[in-house]
Amino acid sequence: ALPENSTVVKENKNSVFGFVFNCKDKYTKSLNVRLALCNSVDRSLFSQGIDGAMPMSGFVPESCSMGSTGYRETVGGRTPHINQNTATAQAYWRTALTELDKDVIQLTVLCPEWLENQVRHQLQIWQQTLGISLGITVETKTPEEIQAAVSSGNFQIALAGIEAEQDSAVDFLASLRNGGVMGFNSDEYGTVIDRLLTVEDENDLLGGCYTAENYILQQGYCYPLYCRSSRFVMNNDIEGITLGNSESTVCFIGTKRYN
């Protein structure tokens, strides 16, 4: 074991964690299915930060910058979100049943153990709101199993993290142009990103990022619940290590150890 106070921990809030929807699944590819579920999430169930996570309603992680400041700090109270609205959720659900020509839609949520109680309560709310035409179950898995399922596209809904490997909000949002792990295909989002990548004025950049972030939420591709951190632990005698936003990006150029 290392002596007390011999290590320093660097924390990077670079991951958004929440309900991630697979837009290639036969059911969750439906905008109406996703919005019915998003509009009936009870955020109060997830109001307490758990396992080092802090509640958030925006999509862009806190580690992403906007000019010389953090994007989340710059957006502040204008952060986009979806409010719980039973009537709206039920209207989307009725449209989804007609669109898919189904009497019952079966869904499964992949969930880590540390959120199982909250998710089971949320499933009860979805059931009460959307009725017997929704068959929904939860499967608890390890974070590694969930990440593998999401990465391979073998899921419908998952409580999972989306990591920002980029330092800027612009680059993070642009990296999702191909749909990311949600697998969405949107020319409209591509147009938003094209416009965002051509502006330089800070107000235009902020507006473009807000538009892109809001688009992801309003399309129900992801419903954010928490911002999570990656942590890097090193000996106190070492300095000069540079960390990127990605957990796996560590630069040792210029590293020195004093002992």
SULHUQUI-V454134 format. One record per pair of residues at least 6 apart in sequence whose ideal C-beta (glycine too) atoms are under 7 Angstrom apart, sorted by sequence separation. I is the first residue (numbers start at 1). J is the second residue. If there is no record, write none. Layout:
# SULHUQUI-V454134
[[I & J] [I & J]]
This chain:
# SULHUQUI-V454134
[[22 & 28] [23 & 29] [27 & 33] [28 & 34] [49 & 55] [65 & 71] [149 & 155] [166 & 172] [179 & 185] [199 & 205] [216 & 222] [21 & 28] [64 & 71] [127 & 134] [234 & 241] [243 & 250] [47 & 55] [62 & 70] [66 & 74] [111 & 119] [126 & 134] [150 & 158] [164 & 172] [46 & 55] [127 & 136] [149 & 158] [166 & 175] [199 & 208] [241 & 250] [242 & 251] [62 & 72] [109 & 119] [126 & 136] [150 & 160] [60 & 71] [232 & 243] [241 & 252] [60 & 72] [146 & 158] [177 & 189] [196 & 208] [21 & 34] [123 & 136] [146 & 159] [147 & 160] [177 & 190] [195 & 208] [196 & 209] [58 & 72] [146 & 160] [240 & 254] [241 & 255] [123 & 138] [240 & 255] [177 & 193] [196 & 212] [240 & 256] [58 & 75] [230 & 247] [238 & 255] [239 & 256] [120 & 138] [162 & 180] [119 & 138] [162 & 181] [174 & 193] [192 & 211] [193 & 212] [238 & 257] [173 & 193] [192 & 212] [237 & 257] [58 & 79] [237 & 258] [57 & 79] [58 & 80] [116 & 138] [174 & 196] [237 & 259] [174 & 197] [192 & 215] [57 & 81] [116 & 140] [170 & 196] [189 & 215] [109 & 136] [111 & 138] [113 & 140] [105 & 133] [111 & 139] [112 & 140] [104 & 133] [105 & 134] [106 & 135] [107 & 136] [108 & 137] [109 & 138] [110 & 139] [111 & 140] [112 & 141] [103 & 133] [151 & 181] [153 & 183] [104 & 135] [108 & 139] [110 & 141] [112 & 143] [150 & 181] [112 & 146] [170 & 205] [17 & 53] [97 & 133] [110 & 146] [173 & 209] [93 & 130] [184 & 221] [90 & 129] [110 & 149] [170 & 209] [173 & 212] [182 & 221] [16 & 56] [89 & 129] [90 & 130] [119 & 159] [169 & 209] [173 & 213] [182 & 222] [43 & 84] [89 & 130] [42 & 84] [16 & 59] [39 & 82] [41 & 84] [86 & 129] [38 & 82] [40 & 84] [115 & 159] [16 & 61] [39 & 84] [110 & 155] [15 & 61] [39 & 85] [40 & 86] [14 & 61] [112 & 159] [13 & 61] [108 & 156] [109 & 157] [110 & 158] [111 & 159] [13 & 62] [14 & 63] [39 & 88] [40 & 89] [107 & 156] [110 & 159] [13 & 63] [39 & 89] [107 & 157] [12 & 63] [36 & 89] [39 & 92] [36 & 92] [35 & 92] [36 & 93] [32 & 92] [36 & 96] [162 & 222] [32 & 95] [33 & 96] [51 & 114] [32 & 96] [50 & 114] [50 & 115] [30 & 96] [32 & 99] [161 & 228] [30 & 99] [30 & 100] [33 & 105] [46 & 118] [27 & 100] [45 & 118] [45 & 121] [45 & 122] [27 & 105] [167 & 245] [166 & 245] [27 & 107] [42 & 122] [165 & 245] [41 & 122] [164 & 245] [165 & 246] [42 & 125] [163 & 246] [163 & 247] [40 & 125] [40 & 126] [37 & 126] [40 & 129] [40 & 130] [36 & 130] [71 & 169] [64 & 164] [63 & 164] [64 & 166] [65 & 167] [61 & 164] [64 & 167] [65 & 168] [66 & 169] [64 & 168] [65 & 169] [64 & 169] [64 & 172] [60 & 169] [60 & 172] [60 & 173] [28 & 156] [24 & 153] [27 & 156] [28 & 157] [20 & 150] [22 & 153] [25 & 156] [74 & 206] [78 & 210] [22 & 155] [80 & 213] [22 & 156] [80 & 214] [67 & 202] [75 & 210] [82 & 217] [21 & 157] [81 & 217] [80 & 217] [19 & 157] [20 & 158] [71 & 209] [66 & 205] [19 & 159] [20 & 160] [66 & 206] [20 & 162] [17 & 160] [66 & 209] [17 & 161] [16 & 161] [15 & 161] [16 & 162] [15 & 162] [15 & 163] [14 & 163] [15 & 164] [60 & 209] [14 & 164] [60 & 213] [59 & 213] [58 & 213] [23 & 179] [59 & 216] [59 & 217] [23 & 182] [24 & 183] [22 & 182] [23 & 183] [20 & 181] [21 & 182] [22 & 183] [23 & 184] [20 & 182] [59 & 222] [59 & 224] [62 & 227] [58 & 224] [61 & 227] [57 & 224] [56 & 224] [55 & 225] [56 & 226] [55 & 226] [56 & 227] [54 & 226] [53 & 226] [54 & 227] [53 & 227] [53 & 228] [52 & 228] [49 & 226] [52 & 229] [46 & 225] [38 & 220] [41 & 223] [63 & 245] [35 & 220] [38 & 223] [34 & 220] [31 & 219] [31 & 220] [23 & 221] [21 & 220] [21 & 221] [21 & 222] [20 & 222] [19 & 222] [18 & 222] [19 & 223] [18 & 223] [18 & 224] [18 & 225] [16 & 224] [17 & 225] [18 & 226] [17 & 226] [16 & 227] [17 & 228] [15 & 228] [13 & 227] [15 & 230] [13 & 229] [14 & 230] [12 & 229] [11 & 229] [12 & 230] [11 & 231] [10 & 231] [9 & 231] [10 & 232] [9 & 233] [7 & 233] [8 & 234] [7 & 234] [7 & 235] [8 & 236] [6 & 235] [7 & 236] [6 & 236] [12 & 243] [14 & 245] [10 & 243] [12 & 245]]
